[in-house]
Amino acid sequence: MDNLRIDATRLWNTLMETAAIGGTSDGGIRRLTLTEEDRQVRDWFKNRCEKLGCTVTIDEVGNMFALRAGTDASALPIAIGSHLDTQPTGGKFDGILGVLAGLEIFQTLTDAGYTTRRPLLLVNWTNEEGARFSPAMLGSGVHAGVFDRAYADGRLASDGARFGNALDGISYRGTVKAGATKFAAMFELHIEQGPVLEQADTDIGIVTGVQGMRWYDVTIKGREAHAGTTPMQMRQDAMTAAARLILGVETIAGEFLGLATVGDLNVTNASRNVVAGHLHMTIDLRHHDDSALDHMEAATQHLIEATGAAVSAITCERIWHSPAVNFDPGCVAAVSKSAADAGFSAMEIISGAGHDSVYISRIAPTAMIFVPCKDGLSHNPLESSTVDQCGAGAQTLLGAVLAYAEHL
């Protein structure tokens, strides 16, 4: 087991090969959930897993599971999982590295003729990004019992597409009931999506947990009016109200040392010479402490109430709540030991982004591994890592998974 080494160049070539599926002219990937591009990468993934002798099953929300047999068929498998869908302006590594590193591990074990005691399970979770169908981490959430199939099927995209119809449309609704595929633990490899590891010149992030996240949909109703004839004091300007909210949540984030983002703002019937009368916007609040996040939410609600006096109405709906997560100490220790055994520098880190491991940690011991990405940039076509960094992450993943597969 100590002599097993992944092939970093082969892993890199696989990353570049799949980057062509949904690849964009600026070097990124646009591979939104349940689109034709998603179908193509799913077909590719299924084919590669089956060529390695794995049995591939698909559940009722499209989660894909590739099982590599172990010597003890009665033992629950150790899972390796992430996602293959991307943001509209996605890069080549976010989520994808975690799936393809698992595939590289399977290839490494096959080349060495090595069979683990416990089976291994490689997972492609559906709709991790939440870019086309909100909320994020939908497939892993259904698997963990956070959502049910009906809720998932009913999610609507901005283009009017329904999740259930889109899943059927690409022929990736499986017959396995969501949550029926069991495993003893799960490990997820991911780029950091932040600058900490790069700034610390550190190879591996040992992820101890994930900060809490809450998403809100806000609708502001003002009154459309002529931009040239309506006095400022007589306006009910939805855009001005939105600006106050945007700056206000930024101030709230600073006060509580958290994060706040307005990532989407859409004005209905927008025109340059019309006072905005109706708009929709989103708010994303994050903090590693749930109590602090409660205070941020309360402050945001107070801000919304105060801002509402200048317009006809403001409504705010919390559409997603993901509490802060602490990963399993045993899994975290396995990652730490694997990095040390391989000679990589490592540090503990908390994830600022949500991942499928957040929901899976509710039903199975779970941990994550981070590797650096250039300038901490992600959700961007310029998202970048290196051959060696990806290879170090995959090697650390291999060691942690083997420790659990052989000794748990």
VOTOR-48494 format. One line per field, with one value per residue (C-alpha): residue number from 1; x, y, z; residue in one letter. Coordinates in Angstrom, 3 decimals. Layout:
BEGIN
seq	(NUM; ...);
x	(X; ...);
y	(Y; ...);
z	(Z; ...);
type	(A; ...);
This chain:
BEGIN
seq	(1; 2; 3; 4; 5; 6; 7; 8; 9; 10; 11; 12; 13; 14; 15; 16; 17; 18; 19; 20; 21; 22; 23; 24; 25; 26; 27; 28; 29; 30; 31; 32; 33; 34; 35; 36; 37; 38; 39; 40; 41; 42; 43; 44; 45; 46; 47; 48; 49; 50; 51; 52; 53; 54; 55; 56; 57; 58; 59; 60; 61; 62; 63; 64; 65; 66; 67; 68; 69; 70; 71; 72; 73; 74; 75; 76; 77; 78; 79; 80; 81; 82; 83; 84; 85; 86; 87; 88; 89; 90; 91; 92; 93; 94; 95; 96; 97; 98; 99; 100; 101; 102; 103; 104; 105; 106; 107; 108; 109; 110; 111; 112; 113; 114; 115; 116; 117; 118; 119; 120; 121; 122; 123; 124; 125; 126; 127; 128; 129; 130; 131; 132; 133; 134; 135; 136; 137; 138; 139; 140; 141; 142; 143; 144; 145; 146; 147; 148; 149; 150; 151; 152; 153; 154; 155; 156; 157; 158; 159; 160; 161; 162; 163; 164; 165; 166; 167; 168; 169; 170; 171; 172; 173; 174; 175; 176; 177; 178; 179; 180; 181; 182; 183; 184; 185; 186; 187; 188; 189; 190; 191; 192; 193; 194; 195; 196; 197; 198; 199; 200; 201; 202; 203; 204; 205; 206; 207; 208; 209; 210; 211; 212; 213; 214; 215; 216; 217; 218; 219; 220; 221; 222; 223; 224; 225; 226; 227; 228; 229; 230; 231; 232; 233; 234; 235; 236; 237; 238; 239; 240; 241; 242; 243; 244; 245; 246; 247; 248; 249; 250; 251; 252; 253; 254; 255; 256; 257; 258; 259; 260; 261; 262; 263; 264; 265; 266; 267; 268; 269; 270; 271; 272; 273; 274; 275; 276; 277; 278; 279; 280; 281; 282; 283; 284; 285; 286; 287; 288; 289; 290; 291; 292; 293; 294; 295; 296; 297; 298; 299; 300; 301; 302; 303; 304; 305; 306; 307; 308; 309; 310; 311; 312; 313; 314; 315; 316; 317; 318; 319; 320; 321; 322; 323; 324; 325; 326; 327; 328; 329; 330; 331; 332; 333; 334; 335; 336; 337; 338; 339; 340; 341; 342; 343; 344; 345; 346; 347; 348; 349; 350; 351; 352; 353; 354; 355; 356; 357; 358; 359; 360; 361; 362; 363; 364; 365; 366; 367; 368; 369; 370; 371; 372; 373; 374; 375; 376; 377; 378; 379; 380; 381; 382; 383; 384; 385; 386; 387; 388; 389; 390; 391; 392; 393; 394; 395; 396; 397; 398; 399; 400; 401; 402; 403; 404; 405; 406; 407; 408);
x	(0.000; 2.855; 4.231; 1.037; 1.517; -0.997; 0.094; -0.229; 0.303; -2.411; -4.791; -3.983; -4.599; -7.971; -8.855; -7.971; -9.881; -13.127; -12.614; -13.494; -17.045; -18.753; -15.444; -15.634; -13.436; -11.938; -10.600; -13.385; -16.284; -20.021; -21.569; -24.787; -26.760; -28.930; -27.976; -26.648; -23.104; -23.896; -25.239; -22.056; -19.734; -21.947; -21.688; -17.901; -17.696; -19.889; -17.871; -14.527; -15.730; -17.131; -13.867; -12.183; -14.574; -16.836; -20.565; -22.334; -25.756; -27.837; -30.425; -33.734; -32.226; -29.317; -26.551; -24.044; -22.257; -19.349; -18.565; -15.135; -15.345; -13.346; -12.333; -15.069; -18.294; -20.318; -18.470; -19.855; -17.709; -15.588; -16.867; -14.924; -17.194; -17.662; -19.411; -19.010; -21.439; -20.071; -21.045; -21.982; -18.445; -16.852; -13.254; -11.587; -11.149; -14.064; -15.628; -14.209; -10.844; -12.546; -14.296; -11.380; -8.920; -11.159; -11.046; -7.236; -7.151; -9.217; -6.842; -3.801; -5.208; -6.133; -2.658; -1.112; -3.519; -4.551; -7.944; -8.942; -10.748; -13.727; -15.247; -14.657; -17.427; -16.861; -19.739; -20.798; -23.373; -26.090; -26.459; -23.807; -23.381; -26.995; -26.292; -29.195; -31.448; -31.429; -30.530; -26.984; -25.914; -29.334; -28.391; -26.368; -29.104; -31.741; -29.382; -28.921; -32.652; -32.445; -34.757; -37.090; -37.416; -40.583; -38.831; -35.918; -38.154; -40.010; -36.967; -37.245; -34.422; -34.466; -35.228; -38.365; -36.923; -38.098; -35.481; -37.517; -38.233; -34.624; -33.380; -35.711; -34.723; -31.062; -32.059; -30.247; -33.056; -32.054; -34.132; -32.226; -34.083; -32.234; -30.360; -30.424; -26.731; -24.891; -21.231; -19.099; -17.343; -16.691; -13.671; -13.830; -10.888; -11.393; -9.479; -9.585; -11.425; -9.631; -6.092; -5.064; -3.028; -1.280; -0.352; 0.933; 2.876; 1.238; 0.493; -2.571; -5.498; -6.879; -10.480; -11.949; -15.354; -17.491; -18.956; -22.706; -24.575; -27.999; -29.543; -32.406; -34.633; -35.679; -38.390; -38.725; -41.859; -41.684; -43.446; -42.427; -42.238; -40.727; -37.065; -37.270; -40.481; -40.738; -39.170; -36.690; -38.734; -41.812; -40.136; -40.558; -37.341; -36.793; -33.204; -32.333; -33.785; -31.701; -28.574; -29.245; -29.597; -26.412; -24.338; -26.149; -25.426; -21.802; -21.661; -23.361; -20.791; -17.995; -19.531; -19.792; -16.621; -18.728; -19.455; -22.376; -22.949; -25.625; -24.847; -27.993; -30.127; -32.834; -34.996; -38.374; -39.008; -35.811; -35.404; -32.804; -35.397; -37.821; -37.550; -37.291; -40.585; -39.921; -36.839; -35.557; -32.235; -30.427; -28.525; -25.909; -24.793; -21.954; -20.139; -18.269; -20.329; -24.093; -24.785; -23.043; -24.991; -28.220; -27.213; -26.347; -29.749; -31.554; -29.624; -30.454; -34.156; -34.064; -32.328; -35.007; -37.803; -36.172; -35.603; -39.194; -40.465; -39.234; -41.063; -44.390; -43.194; -40.183; -40.423; -37.562; -37.663; -34.904; -34.592; -31.593; -29.995; -26.845; -25.557; -21.847; -20.240; -17.479; -16.051; -15.459; -12.264; -11.261; -11.541; -9.710; -6.924; -6.664; -6.173; -3.565; -1.594; -1.776; -0.386; 2.419; 3.281; 3.526; 5.823; 3.429; 3.184; -0.293; -2.459; -5.951; -8.495; -12.229; -14.071; -15.749; -17.711; -20.419; -19.733; -21.582; -19.642; -21.752; -24.869; -23.084; -21.485; -24.988; -25.209; -21.610; -18.136; -16.733; -13.688; -12.300; -8.895; -8.013; -5.260; -4.249; -5.683; -3.960; -4.889; -7.704; -9.826; -12.800; -16.169; -14.151; -12.651; -9.207; -9.508; -6.171; -4.096; -0.976; -0.087; 1.855; -0.831; -3.563; -1.264; -0.516; -4.217; -4.938; -2.053; -3.326; -6.817; -5.480; -3.721; -6.725; -9.139; -6.886; -6.460; -10.210; -10.801; -8.287; -8.535; -11.932);
y	(0.000; 2.416; 2.063; 3.107; 6.404; 8.184; 9.454; 13.255; 13.743; 11.236; 12.973; 16.319; 14.959; 13.656; 17.082; 18.686; 16.029; 16.621; 20.397; 20.147; 19.099; 22.453; 24.236; 27.964; 30.201; 31.895; 28.605; 27.890; 25.452; 26.113; 22.774; 23.534; 20.827; 18.569; 20.251; 18.454; 19.157; 17.558; 14.499; 14.231; 14.353; 11.847; 9.486; 9.930; 9.268; 6.172; 4.751; 5.283; 3.723; 0.676; 0.195; -0.086; -2.866; -0.766; -1.245; 2.062; 2.777; 5.950; 7.094; 8.868; 12.389; 11.534; 10.920; 8.494; 5.772; 3.705; 0.721; -0.932; -4.312; -5.121; -8.445; -8.130; -7.855; -7.477; -4.316; -0.876; 0.997; 4.082; 6.861; 9.427; 12.154; 15.564; 16.950; 17.493; 20.396; 23.954; 27.572; 29.544; 30.957; 27.780; 26.647; 23.283; 22.219; 23.144; 19.802; 18.122; 17.492; 15.536; 13.185; 12.676; 12.178; 9.336; 7.921; 8.206; 6.323; 3.529; 3.419; 3.350; 0.448; -1.433; -0.960; -2.289; -5.227; -4.034; -4.786; -3.066; -4.911; -2.573; -1.691; 1.838; 4.059; 7.011; 9.509; 12.280; 14.315; 16.115; 19.917; 20.807; 24.308; 25.433; 27.644; 26.402; 24.906; 26.416; 25.437; 24.170; 20.642; 19.372; 15.785; 15.168; 16.916; 14.478; 11.558; 12.763; 13.308; 17.100; 17.379; 14.849; 13.853; 15.895; 19.027; 18.391; 17.616; 20.882; 23.198; 25.735; 27.302; 30.940; 29.770; 28.003; 24.483; 22.089; 19.887; 16.686; 17.268; 18.170; 15.036; 12.865; 14.793; 13.754; 10.172; 10.238; 9.495; 6.183; 3.528; 3.466; 5.248; 8.312; 7.533; 3.766; 3.648; 3.334; 3.908; 3.909; 7.253; 9.816; 11.906; 14.852; 16.545; 20.118; 23.246; 25.712; 28.443; 30.953; 32.360; 30.925; 27.895; 29.794; 32.670; 30.199; 28.264; 25.069; 21.936; 20.544; 22.003; 19.660; 20.832; 20.661; 22.126; 24.429; 27.785; 28.309; 29.734; 31.273; 32.376; 34.841; 35.943; 39.583; 41.292; 45.086; 46.799; 50.513; 52.487; 52.999; 56.693; 58.956; 59.678; 63.248; 64.462; 62.774; 64.803; 62.861; 63.270; 61.752; 58.596; 55.031; 53.817; 50.075; 50.411; 52.984; 50.645; 47.811; 49.968; 50.657; 46.935; 46.108; 48.602; 47.722; 43.999; 44.808; 46.859; 44.066; 41.559; 43.844; 44.286; 40.548; 39.505; 37.461; 37.558; 39.046; 39.000; 40.253; 38.127; 38.565; 41.652; 41.694; 44.721; 43.938; 45.872; 47.855; 51.075; 53.824; 56.594; 54.854; 54.815; 51.142; 49.873; 46.187; 44.042; 40.788; 40.364; 37.702; 37.909; 35.363; 35.490; 33.331; 32.857; 30.021; 30.562; 29.937; 32.339; 35.166; 34.200; 34.535; 38.096; 38.876; 37.595; 39.676; 42.794; 42.161; 41.789; 45.080; 46.731; 45.417; 46.723; 50.159; 50.279; 49.284; 52.685; 54.235; 51.830; 50.034; 46.699; 44.500; 40.759; 38.520; 34.720; 32.546; 29.778; 27.898; 27.368; 25.308; 25.286; 25.350; 21.901; 20.181; 17.195; 13.779; 13.780; 10.309; 11.246; 14.524; 12.616; 10.205; 13.157; 14.700; 11.440; 10.783; 14.253; 13.820; 10.319; 11.654; 14.483; 17.344; 20.525; 20.882; 23.127; 22.981; 25.184; 25.936; 25.938; 29.180; 27.508; 24.876; 21.357; 18.046; 16.924; 19.355; 17.220; 13.885; 14.662; 14.356; 10.672; 9.399; 10.305; 12.819; 15.002; 17.174; 17.897; 21.240; 22.091; 25.645; 27.492; 30.485; 33.791; 31.970; 32.424; 30.155; 30.321; 31.970; 30.689; 31.692; 29.230; 27.414; 24.875; 22.934; 19.368; 18.973; 20.533; 18.328; 15.328; 16.091; 16.308; 13.025; 11.293; 12.553; 11.396; 7.951; 7.525; 8.635; 6.436; 3.366; 3.807; 3.686; 0.984; -1.364; -0.621; 0.895);
z	(0.000; 0.834; -2.713; -4.476; -6.319; -8.482; -11.893; -11.672; -15.403; -16.265; -13.834; -15.448; -18.928; -17.815; -16.399; -19.722; -21.672; -19.795; -19.978; -23.664; -22.737; -22.417; -22.935; -23.654; -25.796; -22.728; -21.372; -18.910; -18.829; -19.030; -18.051; -16.253; -14.487; -16.673; -19.936; -23.008; -21.828; -18.468; -20.276; -22.312; -19.293; -17.474; -20.439; -20.433; -16.693; -16.857; -19.743; -18.004; -14.761; -16.520; -18.415; -15.010; -14.049; -11.841; -11.518; -12.148; -10.654; -10.809; -8.304; -8.862; -8.787; -11.090; -8.539; -10.090; -8.086; -9.454; -7.214; -7.204; -5.499; -2.357; -0.856; 1.783; -0.178; 3.024; 4.110; 3.370; 0.838; 1.370; -0.878; -2.883; -4.205; -5.742; -8.844; -12.592; -13.099; -13.273; -12.902; -16.062; -15.858; -14.512; -14.496; -15.035; -11.405; -9.137; -8.195; -11.257; -9.577; -6.796; -9.207; -11.577; -8.708; -7.604; -11.110; -11.059; -7.756; -9.292; -12.270; -9.965; -7.952; -11.127; -12.615; -9.392; -9.201; -5.747; -4.201; -0.982; 1.802; 1.700; -1.657; -2.968; -4.294; -6.644; -6.697; -9.069; -7.136; -9.110; -9.080; -6.528; -7.908; -7.730; -10.730; -12.851; -10.177; -6.686; -3.998; -4.288; -3.271; -4.298; -5.197; -2.047; -0.067; -1.343; -0.645; 2.941; 3.497; 3.665; 0.629; -0.947; -4.594; -5.105; -3.891; -6.252; -9.218; -8.713; -8.763; -11.569; -13.554; -14.614; -18.154; -16.873; -17.067; -14.362; -12.682; -13.029; -16.707; -17.441; -15.641; -17.687; -20.803; -20.581; -19.576; -16.263; -13.839; -12.306; -10.597; -7.293; -4.502; -3.274; -0.068; -0.624; -1.597; 1.707; 2.541; 5.688; 5.127; 2.397; 1.379; -1.023; -2.744; -3.938; -4.873; -1.987; -3.944; -1.736; -1.288; 2.108; 0.996; -1.788; 0.520; 3.127; 0.460; 1.741; -0.283; 1.472; 3.368; 6.024; 6.071; 9.563; 8.724; 6.575; 7.514; 7.736; 4.763; 4.220; 0.918; 0.490; -2.384; -2.101; -4.143; -4.102; -5.406; -6.053; -8.787; -12.383; -13.299; -15.921; -15.181; -16.508; -14.916; -11.500; -8.652; -6.539; -3.357; -5.040; -6.315; -5.096; -6.699; -6.345; -7.544; -4.879; -2.247; -3.639; -3.468; 0.199; 0.846; -1.056; 0.907; 4.132; 4.046; 3.259; 6.456; 8.415; 7.190; 8.366; 11.793; 12.433; 10.544; 8.149; 4.436; 2.491; -1.257; -3.630; -6.664; -8.738; -9.385; -12.051; -12.846; -14.403; -17.638; -17.196; -19.191; -18.898; -18.611; -16.256; -12.457; -11.545; -10.173; -9.565; -9.088; -7.687; -5.908; -3.922; -0.647; 0.487; 4.141; 5.535; 8.841; 10.528; 13.710; 13.537; 16.409; 14.553; 11.435; 13.440; 14.336; 10.712; 9.612; 12.256; 11.242; 7.586; 8.371; 10.294; 7.332; 4.964; 7.183; 7.371; 3.617; 2.916; 4.034; 0.785; -1.551; -1.821; -0.453; 0.151; 0.672; 1.770; 1.698; 3.126; 0.536; 1.906; 5.302; 5.686; 9.287; 10.063; 9.876; 11.833; 9.965; 11.536; 13.669; 12.477; 8.818; 9.422; 11.195; 8.248; 5.878; 8.164; 8.448; 4.720; 3.898; 6.417; 5.183; 1.630; 2.733; 1.920; 3.942; 5.416; 7.565; 9.006; 7.271; 7.340; 4.017; 3.078; 0.277; 0.477; -0.791; -1.052; 2.023; 4.072; 3.685; 3.580; 6.959; 8.457; 7.550; 7.395; 8.694; 6.216; 5.578; 2.800; 1.290; -0.276; -2.735; -3.722; -6.697; -8.277; -6.636; -4.817; -7.932; -8.646; -10.432; -13.169; -16.455; -15.125; -12.232; -12.127; -10.241; -11.256; -12.138; -8.895; -6.734; -8.162; -7.857; -4.199; -3.452; -5.196; -3.392; -0.034; -0.962; -1.886; 1.452; 3.494; 1.567; 1.771; 5.522; 5.961; 3.364; 4.965; 8.683; 9.523);
type	(M; D; N; L; R; I; D; A; T; R; L; W; N; T; L; M; E; T; A; A; I; G; G; T; S; D; G; G; I; R; R; L; T; L; T; E; E; D; R; Q; V; R; D; W; F; K; N; R; C; E; K; L; G; C; T; V; T; I; D; E; V; G; N; M; F; A; L; R; A; G; T; D; A; S; A; L; P; I; A; I; G; S; H; L; D; T; Q; P; T; G; G; K; F; D; G; I; L; G; V; L; A; G; L; E; I; F; Q; T; L; T; D; A; G; Y; T; T; R; R; P; L; L; L; V; N; W; T; N; E; E; G; A; R; F; S; P; A; M; L; G; S; G; V; H; A; G; V; F; D; R; A; Y; A; D; G; R; L; A; S; D; G; A; R; F; G; N; A; L; D; G; I; S; Y; R; G; T; V; K; A; G; A; T; K; F; A; A; M; F; E; L; H; I; E; Q; G; P; V; L; E; Q; A; D; T; D; I; G; I; V; T; G; V; Q; G; M; R; W; Y; D; V; T; I; K; G; R; E; A; H; A; G; T; T; P; M; Q; M; R; Q; D; A; M; T; A; A; A; R; L; I; L; G; V; E; T; I; A; G; E; F; L; G; L; A; T; V; G; D; L; N; V; T; N; A; S; R; N; V; V; A; G; H; L; H; M; T; I; D; L; R; H; H; D; D; S; A; L; D; H; M; E; A; A; T; Q; H; L; I; E; A; T; G; A; A; V; S; A; I; T; C; E; R; I; W; H; S; P; A; V; N; F; D; P; G; C; V; A; A; V; S; K; S; A; A; D; A; G; F; S; A; M; E; I; I; S; G; A; G; H; D; S; V; Y; I; S; R; I; A; P; T; A; M; I; F; V; P; C; K; D; G; L; S; H; N; P; L; E; S; S; T; V; D; Q; C; G; A; G; A; Q; T; L; L; G; A; V; L; A; Y; A; E; H; L);
